[in-house]
Amino acid sequence: MNEILTKDFLTVLRHFASFRQSCLLRPSRRATMAAPIEEQDEVDDGDFYSLLNVRREATPEELKAAYRRLCMVYHPDKHASAEDKRHADAMFTRLHRAYEVLSDPQTRAIYDIYGKRGLDMEGWEVVKRTRTQAEVQDEFEQLKKEREERRLQQRTNPKGTVLLGLDLTDLFDSYDDEDGEYTRTTQMEVNRMAIAQSIEAPLSLRDTVSLAGSLSTQNGTGGGSLTLVLRRLYPSWGWAEADLELGDVTGPTVGLKVHQNLSARSSVSCRGAILASAGGIRPGITCVMARRLTPHTTGSLTWRWGLISAMNASIIRDTESAHLALTLQLGVPNSFVLLSGQYKGQDEKRTRLKASLRVGMFGTVLEYGAERKISRHSTLGASVSLGLPHGVHLRLRLNRANQMYTIPAHLASEVSPSVVLYATVTPLLAYLALDRLVIQPYLRSRKEREVKEQRENRSSEMQRHKEEAEAVIRLMQETVRRNVEAEEAKMGEEPLRLFHIAPFHHPQPLHHSIVQFFHPHTMSYPPIPPSTMWWLWFPSGAPFSIAPALLPLLNSCGISKDIRPFQSQSC
């Protein structure tokens, strides 16, 4: 009986501590505002081990014994009132859920490592049973919708590109009129536009069909094409694909490409194509051999013959902080040397700075720019290229998931310091204004709205936890009283006692701190004074320590009127 009383009292303490911990873990307003919305966890419903009042290394027999003992206390049939039955039913369901998880070795291992979120790895297969039917239905529909969107995204993999070319040379170039006077016009001309879209359709685990279409126009002349690609995977050596392109400018093109892995570090791919045009049939071959030189460095050799004949060699080094590339091409009609570098920022916005230098038979081009992640799925970038005889060009780019929007603008036909300054400073100032006036206010308002919604949800969750803790204490109160009465009847009139002890000493009763516990004749004594440590001493067993902070728990159990100290002249 003494053991049963100890376990029941420990159960009350554990439930009270669980509720207190959930209150202490509630984030402050500053911490909530600073933390990303995605990283804010839901309010925990309590640890399964604490719920069953067992240690984390408990054996299956200990789990079963604890579950049976608590079921005898929280079974709805053990309580009379409707409210107690409702709380007991909720607690009984939680106990059953905890025992169901911990009694299975596989789910217990997952729970020990990842917690409750590990049990929901697949999404909506496991839903918390303590939520209302409406909440479960809403969560089910939301997770189902997200799962369908992910499945559609994976199966189709849509990609799109929109390009809008601008001619802004009139803003910077000067022209002579008939009288020999200089005039400057501010006309902006759209000289190029292109749209491309592609989707994929997996036929099986090995076969995939891709369909792509594009339309483009430049200086009043346009064209389009439709491309169909069939790819098959061969796990033993690589993959192969066949493509058919139909266009109104170049004519139909049929191609076949094969990729083979020679080793874990080397691969080779070859593509043959036949173009049918008004001038006849024109074949073409492209072969690429690549090898990983170091964990971060890759080299490749490319040979092209037919439509464009050239020999290309490149070395690429890609690390977490930088991307470097050196390319040498010899061919007709274009030969060049390209050196490019890109610095990857380590900040949360993933800012990247890039620069490249291209020297060839048709001139020299210097390009520099930057890109910055403005949201979870969006990246904004700008680059400036200048050279002879190309002039000065500005390119703006926005990537949203798999969609890319590009605006290349031709600013000047000749390199001018003033044009280069405008091309460099104007996008930077425009981004700062956009970031301060549009992006940051929008993200801040959205975060505040989400934080407000989460606070409302947390408030309801905390209220629910408080009600559950109070219900648990109320349900345990009668059981504790019955056990105490049985203990007193068995042991006679000797009361349970609280002992005050000093650190590093065996518990001994002190004259000034002996108190009677659950004794019927202590109604007139003053309240318990605060102390360093209290020990709950059973007449037939070892002491159980109680911290002073837990003494108020006895008040919440409704038994504070039975706990009073008294003075004794002898031990």
C-alpha positions as a printed NumPy array, in Angstrom:
array([[  0.   ,   0.   ,   0.   ],
       [  2.883,   2.324,   0.793],
       [  4.308,   1.674,  -2.698],
       [  0.962,   2.421,  -4.33 ],
       [  0.645,   5.698,  -2.437],
       [  4.153,   6.726,  -3.474],
       [  3.467,   5.991,  -7.157],
       [  0.156,   7.855,  -7.117],
       [  1.729,  10.881,  -5.468],
       [  4.576,  10.803,  -8.   ],
       [  2.011,  10.714, -10.801],
       [  0.393,  13.903,  -9.521],
       [  3.8  ,  15.586,  -9.309],
       [  4.74 ,  14.508, -12.834],
       [  1.53 ,  15.861, -14.38 ],
       [  1.924,  19.114, -12.508],
       [  5.581,  19.406, -13.604],
       [  4.591,  18.669, -17.21 ],
       [  2.082,  21.504, -17.153],
       [  4.593,  23.864, -15.539],
       [  7.221,  22.986, -18.138],
       [  4.829,  23.665, -21.012],
       [  4.131,  27.095, -19.499],
       [  7.844,  27.861, -19.111],
       [  8.606,  26.79 , -22.67 ],
       [  6.158,  29.278, -24.144],
       [  8.3  ,  31.74 , -26.175],
       [  8.318,  35.419, -25.435],
       [  7.072,  37.995, -27.906],
       [ 10.604,  39.005, -28.86 ],
       [ 11.724,  35.426, -29.386],
       [  8.592,  34.627, -31.369],
       [  9.054,  37.593, -33.647],
       [ 12.701,  36.749, -34.252],
       [ 12.232,  33.073, -34.992],
       [ 11.204,  31.968, -38.48 ],
       [  7.63 ,  30.862, -38.811],
       [  8.629,  27.493, -40.173],
       [ 10.761,  26.724, -37.111],
       [  8.097,  27.365, -34.477],
       [  6.891,  24.088, -33.039],
       [  3.473,  23.311, -31.766],
       [  2.78 ,  23.121, -28.048],
       [  3.83 ,  19.748, -26.754],
       [  1.199,  17.455, -25.248],
       [  3.607,  15.966, -22.703],
       [  6.234,  13.276, -22.703],
       [  4.946,   9.721, -23.109],
       [  7.28 ,   8.425, -20.406],
       [  6.134,  11.089, -17.948],
       [  2.546,  10.368, -18.876],
       [  2.977,   6.715, -17.888],
       [  5.168,   7.641, -14.887],
       [  8.063,   5.403, -15.962],
       [ 11.748,   5.932, -16.665],
       [ 13.005,   6.125, -20.251],
       [ 14.788,   2.776, -19.852],
       [ 11.62 ,   1.041, -18.652],
       [ 11.148,  -2.581, -19.679],
       [  7.987,  -3.794, -21.447],
       [  6.832,  -5.335, -18.172],
       [  7.214,  -2.006, -16.363],
       [  5.329,  -0.21 , -19.122],
       [  2.505,  -2.722, -18.97 ],
       [  2.26 ,  -2.529, -15.177],
       [  2.225,   1.283, -15.197],
       [ -0.381,   1.346, -17.961],
       [ -2.686,  -1.035, -16.09 ],
       [ -2.306,   0.859, -12.829],
       [ -3.137,   4.214, -14.438],
       [ -6.042,   2.74 , -16.383],
       [ -7.602,   1.727, -13.075],
       [ -7.477,   5.372, -12.013],
       [ -8.475,   7.104, -15.252],
       [-10.979,   4.66 , -16.68 ],
       [-14.233,   6.589, -17.328],
       [-16.279,   3.953, -15.496],
       [-14.403,   4.766, -12.272],
       [-15.938,   8.247, -12.068],
       [-19.511,   9.344, -11.471],
       [-19.977,  12.916, -12.724],
       [-20.254,  13.679, -16.436],
       [-17.419,  16.211, -16.333],
       [-15.077,  13.777, -14.603],
       [-16.011,  11.104, -17.125],
       [-15.164,  13.462, -19.978],
       [-11.75 ,  14.354, -18.54 ],
       [-11.067,  10.746, -17.636],
       [-11.907,   9.64 , -21.169],
       [ -9.457,  12.193, -22.637],
       [ -6.736,  11.123, -20.218],
       [ -7.451,   7.459, -20.874],
       [ -7.076,   8.068, -24.622],
       [ -3.705,   9.76 , -24.1  ],
       [ -2.517,   6.908, -21.905],
       [ -3.565,   4.388, -24.525],
       [ -1.747,   6.367, -27.228],
       [  1.437,   6.566, -25.128],
       [  1.369,   2.856, -24.325],
       [  0.623,   2.005, -27.958],
       [  3.75 ,   3.875, -29.096],
       [  6.122,   2.747, -26.33 ],
       [  5.044,  -0.892, -26.385],
       [  6.077,  -1.233, -30.041],
       [  9.915,  -1.38 , -30.325],
       [  9.934,   0.27 , -33.763],
       [  7.722,   3.233, -32.887],
       [  9.469,   3.567, -29.526],
       [ 12.852,   3.868, -31.245],
       [ 11.467,   6.533, -33.589],
       [  9.918,   8.414, -30.676],
       [ 13.148,   8.294, -28.633],
       [ 15.131,   9.848, -31.494],
       [ 12.712,  12.247, -33.221],
       [  9.862,  12.686, -30.739],
       [  6.237,  12.915, -31.77 ],
       [  7.092,  14.531, -35.105],
       [  8.974,  11.408, -36.062],
       [  5.721,   9.463, -35.845],
       [  4.217,  11.803, -38.487],
       [  6.999,  11.453, -41.068],
       [  4.633,  10.53 , -43.899],
       [  2.247,  13.406, -43.253],
       [ -1.347,  12.587, -42.393],
       [ -1.034,   8.854, -41.653],
       [ -0.875,   9.637, -37.911],
       [ -2.994,  12.476, -36.492],
       [ -3.044,  13.556, -32.869],
       [ -6.146,  12.082, -31.276],
       [ -6.501,  14.775, -28.638],
       [ -7.676,  17.331, -31.204],
       [-11.255,  18.026, -32.048],
       [-12.925,  16.506, -35.072],
       [-12.942,  19.84 , -36.921],
       [ -9.214,  20.374, -36.287],
       [ -8.382,  16.871, -37.48 ],
       [-10.499,  17.372, -40.606],
       [ -8.853,  20.727, -41.402],
       [ -5.371,  19.285, -40.915],
       [ -6.233,  16.277, -43.036],
       [ -7.494,  18.44 , -45.904],
       [ -4.474,  20.758, -45.697],
       [ -1.943,  17.925, -45.681],
       [ -3.797,  16.159, -48.463],
       [ -3.737,  19.314, -50.59 ],
       [ -0.014,  19.85 , -49.979],
       [  0.704,  16.237, -50.792],
       [ -1.214,  16.438, -54.071],
       [  0.637,  19.63 , -55.01 ],
       [  4.007,  18.006, -54.291],
       [  3.024,  14.934, -56.269],
       [  1.92 ,  17.055, -59.234],
       [  5.132,  19.084, -59.02 ],
       [  7.267,  15.949, -58.987],
       [  5.38 ,  14.266, -61.806],
       [  5.246,  17.244, -64.184],
       [  8.311,  19.308, -63.131],
       [  7.137,  22.407, -65.035],
       [  9.758,  24.932, -66.102],
       [  9.15 ,  28.263, -67.772],
       [ 11.164,  31.152, -69.147],
       [ 10.014,  34.623, -70.147],
       [ 12.455,  37.019, -71.819],
       [ 11.835,  40.663, -72.671],
       [ 14.638,  42.479, -74.511],
       [ 14.897,  46.281, -74.356],
       [ 16.88 ,  48.751, -76.438],
       [ 17.755,  51.784, -74.301],
       [ 20.574,  53.187, -76.399],
       [ 18.54 ,  56.341, -77.103],
       [ 18.847,  57.27 , -73.444],
       [ 22.636,  57.552, -73.622],
       [ 23.722,  57.88 , -77.27 ],
       [ 23.755,  61.265, -79.069],
       [ 22.776,  61.842, -82.655],
       [ 23.327,  64.73 , -85.095],
       [ 20.267,  66.285, -86.694],
       [ 20.204,  68.049, -90.058],
       [ 21.416,  71.353, -88.562],
       [ 24.37 ,  69.699, -86.885],
       [ 22.925,  70.112, -83.403],
       [ 23.01 ,  67.354, -80.83 ],
       [ 19.686,  65.96 , -79.715],
       [ 18.831,  63.251, -77.235],
       [ 15.701,  61.119, -77.41 ],
       [ 14.238,  59.027, -74.618],
       [ 12.514,  56.367, -76.659],
       [ 12.495,  52.82 , -75.223],
       [ 12.138,  50.002, -77.735],
       [ 11.218,  46.359, -77.163],
       [ 13.37 ,  44.56 , -79.726],
       [ 13.131,  40.972, -78.523],
       [ 10.718,  38.681, -76.719],
       [ 10.733,  34.956, -76.031],
       [  8.594,  32.509, -74.066],
       [  9.464,  28.87 , -73.338],
       [  7.715,  26.189, -71.296],
       [  8.438,  22.526, -70.589],
       [  6.824,  19.703, -68.617],
       [  7.684,  16.093, -67.846],
       [  5.478,  13.012, -67.701],
       [  6.949,   9.834, -66.161],
       [  5.685,   6.743, -67.955],
       [  7.381,   4.293, -65.604],
       [ 10.281,   4.152, -63.183],
       [ 12.679,   4.104, -66.143],
       [ 10.885,   6.051, -68.891],
       [ 10.101,   9.772, -68.943],
       [  8.584,  11.95 , -71.659],
       [  9.34 ,  15.68 , -71.847],
       [  7.447,  18.214, -73.912],
       [  8.826,  21.716, -74.498],
       [  7.678,  24.638, -76.595],
       [  9.103,  28.065, -77.325],
       [  8.149,  31.223, -79.183],
       [ 10.477,  34.123, -79.933],
       [ 10.505,  37.328, -81.913],
       [ 13.304,  39.802, -82.652],
       [ 13.054,  43.028, -84.639],
       [  9.757,  41.993, -86.183],
       [ 10.817,  38.465, -87.141],
       [  9.579,  35.559, -85.083],
       [  9.598,  31.824, -84.879],
       [  8.79 ,  28.905, -82.661],
       [  9.523,  25.263, -82.042],
       [  8.075,  22.199, -80.322],
       [ 10.357,  19.53 , -78.858],
       [  9.492,  15.996, -77.734],
       [ 12.055,  14.016, -75.707],
       [ 11.881,  10.382, -74.559],
       [ 14.416,   9.319, -71.928],
       [ 15.107,   5.837, -70.55 ],
       [ 17.293,   5.006, -67.564],
       [ 19.637,   2.012, -67.585],
       [ 20.821,   1.417, -64.013],
       [ 23.741,  -0.726, -65.137],
       [ 25.479,   1.896, -67.276],
       [ 23.585,   5.208, -67.719],
       [ 20.726,   6.579, -69.791],
       [ 19.688,   7.339, -73.373],
       [ 17.229,   9.774, -74.914],
       [ 15.738,  10.5  , -78.327],
       [ 14.359,  13.909, -79.307],
       [ 12.329,  15.372, -82.13 ],
       [ 12.163,  19.134, -82.722],
       [  9.753,  20.796, -85.118],
       [ 10.282,  24.477, -85.946],
       [  9.177,  26.972, -88.561],
       [ 12.648,  28.484, -88.984],
       [ 15.261,  25.734, -88.937],
       [ 13.119,  22.759, -89.943],
       [ 12.688,  19.389, -88.229],
       [ 15.586,  17.946, -86.224],
       [ 16.   ,  14.369, -85.   ],
       [ 18.576,  13.551, -82.332],
       [ 19.827,  10.659, -80.213],
       [ 21.925,  11.047, -77.048],
       [ 23.653,   8.374, -74.959],
       [ 25.276,   8.879, -71.558],
       [ 27.474,   6.194, -69.997],
       [ 29.243,   6.108, -66.646],
       [ 32.744,   4.755, -67.189],
       [ 33.555,   4.713, -63.475],
       [ 32.566,   6.409, -60.269],
       [ 34.508,   9.504, -61.355],
       [ 34.318,   9.459, -65.176],
       [ 31.523,   9.59 , -67.743],
       [ 31.073,  10.133, -71.466],
       [ 28.087,  11.27 , -73.532],
       [ 27.517,  11.561, -77.276],
       [ 24.684,  13.132, -79.25 ],
       [ 24.009,  12.822, -82.924],
       [ 21.497,  15.048, -84.72 ],
       [ 20.187,  15.426, -88.266],
       [ 18.697,  18.739, -89.408],
       [ 16.451,  18.738, -92.474],
       [ 16.37 ,  22.194, -94.059],
       [ 15.773,  23.73 , -97.453],
       [ 19.484,  23.423, -98.218],
       [ 19.524,  19.691, -97.533],
       [ 20.297,  17.369, -94.65 ],
       [ 22.931,  18.595, -92.214],
       [ 24.301,  16.135, -89.62 ],
       [ 26.006,  17.051, -86.357],
       [ 27.828,  15.22 , -83.557],
       [ 28.678,  16.354, -80.025],
       [ 30.784,  14.278, -77.608],
       [ 31.637,  15.187, -74.021],
       [ 34.026,  13.405, -71.657],
       [ 33.962,  14.483, -68.005],
       [ 36.013,  13.427, -64.995],
       [ 35.941,  14.459, -61.347],
       [ 39.508,  15.468, -60.526],
       [ 38.956,  16.281, -56.841],
       [ 35.88 ,  16.285, -54.617],
       [ 35.201,  19.885, -55.723],
       [ 36.868,  20.028, -59.159],
       [ 35.59 ,  18.65 , -62.473],
       [ 37.217,  18.718, -65.9  ],
       [ 35.605,  18.102, -69.292],
       [ 36.5  ,  17.884, -72.988],
       [ 33.895,  18.665, -75.664],
       [ 34.122,  18.007, -79.396],
       [ 31.552,  19.346, -81.858],
       [ 31.321,  18.632, -85.569],
       [ 28.741,  19.562, -88.155],
       [ 26.461,  22.48 , -87.442],
       [ 29.051,  24.159, -85.202],
       [ 32.596,  22.758, -85.235],
       [ 34.696,  23.43 , -82.142],
       [ 36.914,  21.877, -79.486],
       [ 36.265,  22.895, -75.887],
       [ 38.138,  22.227, -72.625],
       [ 36.938,  23.419, -69.228],
       [ 37.796,  23.08 , -65.548],
       [ 35.172,  23.893, -62.928],
       [ 35.693,  24.146, -59.182],
       [ 32.605,  24.43 , -57.01 ],
       [ 32.721,  24.791, -53.21 ],
       [ 30.359,  26.094, -50.569],
       [ 31.803,  29.598, -50.802],
       [ 32.977,  29.979, -54.411],
       [ 32.481,  28.791, -57.985],
       [ 35.371,  29.091, -60.48 ],
       [ 35.392,  28.118, -64.16 ],
       [ 38.071,  28.25 , -66.866],
       [ 37.045,  27.481, -70.454],
       [ 39.136,  27.359, -73.636],
       [ 37.422,  26.938, -77.012],
       [ 38.982,  26.629, -80.458],
       [ 36.634,  26.537, -83.402],
       [ 35.08 ,  28.093, -86.439],
       [ 33.805,  30.722, -86.311],
       [ 34.252,  31.392, -82.59 ],
       [ 37.337,  30.902, -80.398],
       [ 37.676,  32.364, -76.924],
       [ 39.057,  32.024, -73.395],
       [ 36.55 ,  32.417, -70.558],
       [ 37.454,  32.907, -66.905],
       [ 34.539,  33.278, -64.506],
       [ 34.2  ,  33.341, -60.743],
       [ 31.338,  33.5  , -58.301],
       [ 31.384,  34.198, -54.587],
       [ 28.602,  32.616, -52.549],
       [ 27.687,  34.571, -49.455],
       [ 27.102,  32.655, -46.244],
       [ 24.358,  34.96 , -44.923],
       [ 20.737,  33.915, -44.597],
       [ 19.838,  35.708, -47.842],
       [ 22.399,  33.626, -49.764],
       [ 23.899,  36.604, -51.566],
       [ 26.152,  35.699, -54.481],
       [ 28.67 ,  37.942, -56.221],
       [ 29.971,  36.898, -59.628],
       [ 32.451,  38.172, -62.204],
       [ 33.701,  36.787, -65.53 ],
       [ 36.137,  37.76 , -68.267],
       [ 35.81 ,  36.486, -71.83 ],
       [ 38.538,  37.048, -74.41 ],
       [ 38.036,  35.85 , -77.976],
       [ 38.391,  36.543, -81.657],
       [ 35.302,  38.761, -81.653],
       [ 36.247,  40.943, -78.721],
       [ 36.573,  41.075, -74.955],
       [ 33.642,  41.049, -72.547],
       [ 33.749,  41.769, -68.809],
       [ 30.689,  40.821, -66.789],
       [ 29.917,  41.296, -63.091],
       [ 26.774,  41.078, -61.02 ],
       [ 25.022,  39.76 , -57.932],
       [ 21.951,  37.8  , -56.943],
       [ 20.078,  37.672, -53.649],
       [ 17.402,  35.424, -52.229],
       [ 14.422,  37.623, -51.329],
       [ 12.073,  34.871, -50.145],
       [ 11.9  ,  31.129, -49.767],
       [ 11.294,  30.465, -53.467],
       [ 12.359,  33.739, -55.115],
       [ 15.785,  35.016, -56.164],
       [ 16.531,  38.407, -57.695],
       [ 19.697,  39.087, -59.685],
       [ 21.348,  41.732, -61.864],
       [ 24.494,  41.734, -64.001],
       [ 26.35 ,  44.242, -66.144],
       [ 28.437,  43.266, -69.183],
       [ 30.682,  45.624, -71.109],
       [ 33.106,  45.079, -73.939],
       [ 34.123,  45.772, -77.482],
       [ 32.285,  45.832, -79.806],
       [ 29.256,  44.788, -77.739],
       [ 28.844,  47.975, -75.715],
       [ 27.141,  48.02 , -72.317],
       [ 24.345,  45.605, -71.41 ],
       [ 22.263,  45.258, -68.242],
       [ 20.457,  42.013, -67.407],
       [ 17.79 ,  41.7  , -64.705],
       [ 16.574,  38.272, -63.642],
       [ 13.875,  36.979, -61.29 ],
       [ 13.624,  33.286, -60.431],
       [ 10.426,  32.061, -58.821],
       [ 10.592,  28.308, -58.146],
       [ 11.034,  26.8  , -61.648],
       [ 10.005,  29.971, -63.474],
       [ 12.574,  32.489, -64.719],
       [ 11.898,  36.036, -65.935],
       [ 14.745,  37.852, -67.688],
       [ 15.031,  41.428, -68.961],
       [ 18.208,  42.059, -71.009],
       [ 18.67 ,  45.743, -71.825],
       [ 21.128,  47.213, -74.335],
       [ 22.244,  50.531, -72.83 ],
       [ 24.985,  51.81 , -75.133],
       [ 26.852,  50.75 , -78.245],
       [ 30.157,  51.977, -76.821],
       [ 31.696,  51.647, -73.389],
       [ 31.265,  54.866, -71.419],
       [ 32.116,  55.436, -67.734],
       [ 28.867,  57.304, -67.156],
       [ 26.802,  54.489, -68.682],
       [ 28.674,  51.879, -66.636],
       [ 28.047,  53.943, -63.492],
       [ 24.341,  54.237, -64.252],
       [ 24.103,  50.514, -65.027],
       [ 25.79 ,  49.646, -61.723],
       [ 24.215,  52.131, -59.317],
       [ 20.641,  52.285, -60.649],
       [ 19.757,  48.581, -60.056],
       [ 21.337,  48.752, -56.592],
       [ 19.312,  51.819, -55.572],
       [ 16.17 ,  50.341, -57.106],
       [ 16.627,  47.134, -55.119],
       [ 17.217,  49.019, -51.861],
       [ 14.052,  51.06 , -52.416],
       [ 12.073,  47.944, -53.355],
       [ 13.406,  46.067, -50.348],
       [ 12.672,  48.852, -47.842],
       [  9.322,  49.994, -49.231],
       [  7.749,  46.785, -50.555],
       [  9.512,  43.508, -49.725],
       [ 10.345,  44.018, -46.037],
       [  6.961,  45.569, -45.098],
       [  5.16 ,  42.738, -46.861],
       [  7.256,  40.021, -45.216],
       [  6.952,  41.735, -41.84 ],
       [  3.171,  42.021, -42.069],
       [  2.861,  38.417, -43.186],
       [  5.082,  37.22 , -40.328],
       [  3.115,  39.27 , -37.796],
       [ -0.123,  37.832, -39.134],
       [  1.196,  34.284, -38.877],
       [  2.622,  34.937, -35.404],
       [ -0.746,  36.312, -34.297],
       [ -2.515,  33.225, -35.59 ],
       [ -0.003,  30.97 , -33.872],
       [ -0.379,  32.885, -30.62 ],
       [ -4.121,  32.393, -30.742],
       [ -3.606,  28.701, -31.365],
       [ -1.016,  28.53 , -28.589],
       [ -3.368,  30.321, -26.209],
       [ -6.075,  27.753, -26.799],
       [ -3.515,  24.962, -26.464],
       [ -2.204,  26.368, -23.176],
       [ -5.739,  26.698, -21.842],
       [ -6.387,  23.105, -22.813],
       [ -3.206,  21.987, -21.043],
       [ -4.217,  23.882, -17.931],
       [ -7.649,  22.293, -17.888],
       [ -6.123,  18.857, -18.41 ],
       [ -3.673,  19.382, -15.53 ],
       [ -6.47 ,  20.491, -13.223],
       [ -8.605,  17.55 , -14.311],
       [ -5.742,  15.108, -13.688],
       [ -5.228,  16.467, -10.176],
       [ -8.95 ,  16.273,  -9.473],
       [ -9.185,  12.72 , -10.777],
       [ -6.17 ,  11.655,  -8.722],
       [ -7.386,  13.345,  -5.549],
       [ -9.949,  10.726,  -4.611],
       [ -7.529,   7.893,  -5.334],
       [ -4.852,   9.506,  -3.167],
       [ -7.32 ,  10.023,  -0.327],
       [ -8.467,   6.412,  -0.468],
       [ -4.863,   5.19 ,  -0.401],
       [ -4.053,   7.463,   2.527],
       [ -7.042,   6.227,   4.482],
       [ -6.05 ,   2.637,   3.785],
       [ -2.477,   3.395,   4.883],
       [ -3.639,   4.997,   8.124],
       [ -5.993,   2.125,   8.836],
       [ -3.18 ,  -0.353,   8.284],
       [ -0.497,   1.516,  10.227],
       [ -2.688,   2.892,  13.016],
       [ -2.579,   6.465,  14.226],
       [  1.092,   7.06 ,  13.41 ],
       [  1.024,   9.939,  10.903],
       [  3.066,  10.418,   7.768],
       [  5.745,  13.005,   8.471],
       [  7.777,  15.631,   6.643],
       [ 11.396,  15.966,   7.734],
       [ 13.655,  18.963,   7.163],
       [ 17.274,  17.911,   6.59 ],
       [ 20.587,  19.62 ,   5.929],
       [ 22.58 ,  18.844,   2.755],
       [ 24.908,  15.814,   2.755],
       [ 23.282,  14.327,   5.878],
       [ 21.093,  11.311,   6.379],
       [ 17.485,  12.398,   6.938],
       [ 16.86 ,  12.805,  10.667],
       [ 13.832,  14.388,  12.367],
       [ 14.669,  17.863,  13.719],
       [ 12.904,  19.415,  16.737],
       [ 11.863,  22.572,  14.945],
       [ 10.623,  21.06 ,  11.695],
       [  8.719,  17.849,  12.399],
       [  5.256,  18.172,  10.877],
       [  2.269,  15.906,  10.734],
       [  1.077,  14.958,   7.278],
       [ -2.553,  14.014,   6.497],
       [ -3.281,  13.993,  10.213],
       [ -6.874,  14.746,  11.247],
       [ -5.928,  16.675,  14.409],
       [ -3.752,  19.459,  12.969],
       [ -6.383,  21.984,  11.899],
       [ -5.275,  24.775,  14.243],
       [ -1.555,  24.9  ,  13.488],
       [  0.02 ,  27.673,  11.339],
       [  1.115,  27.004,   7.69 ],
       [  4.336,  25.198,   6.783],
       [  7.365,  27.533,   6.781],
       [  9.658,  27.527,   3.691],
       [ 12.644,  25.216,   3.927],
       [ 15.689,  24.045,   2.034],
       [ 14.433,  20.5  ,   1.524],
       [ 11.512,  18.405,   2.754],
       [ 11.3  ,  14.664,   2.952],
       [  8.058,  12.725,   2.765],
       [  8.561,  10.016,   5.353],
       [  6.33 ,   6.957,   5.32 ],
       [  6.121,   4.936,   8.547],
       [  7.19 ,   1.73 ,   6.838],
       [  9.554,   2.89 ,   4.106],
       [ 12.378,   5.152,   2.98 ],
       [ 11.974,   8.932,   2.718],
       [ 10.958,  10.681,  -0.497],
       [ 12.426,  14.157,  -1.061],
       [ 10.202,  17.117,  -1.926],
       [ 11.599,  20.444,  -3.103],
       [ 10.049,  23.531,  -1.465],
       [  8.726,  24.684,  -4.867],
       [  6.477,  21.603,  -4.983],
       [  4.832,  22.247,  -1.62 ],
       [  2.216,  24.551,  -3.249],
       [  1.109,  21.502,  -5.223],
       [ -0.371,  20.117,  -2.015],
       [ -2.616,  23.168,  -1.907],
       [ -3.874,  22.447,  -5.437],
       [ -4.696,  18.9  ,  -4.328],
       [ -7.131,  20.298,  -1.77 ],
       [ -5.269,  18.909,   1.259],
       [ -3.428,  21.996,   2.476],
       [ -5.702,  22.219,   5.512],
       [ -4.304,  18.873,   6.719],
       [ -0.645,  19.94 ,   6.696],
       [  0.57 ,  21.937,   9.68 ],
       [  3.838,  21.907,  11.694],
       [  4.012,  21.38 ,  15.433],
       [  6.737,  21.824,  18.028],
       [  8.219,  18.78 ,  19.712],
       [ 10.611,  18.6  ,  22.656],
       [ 12.101,  15.274,  21.66 ],
       [ 12.562,  13.146,  18.557]])
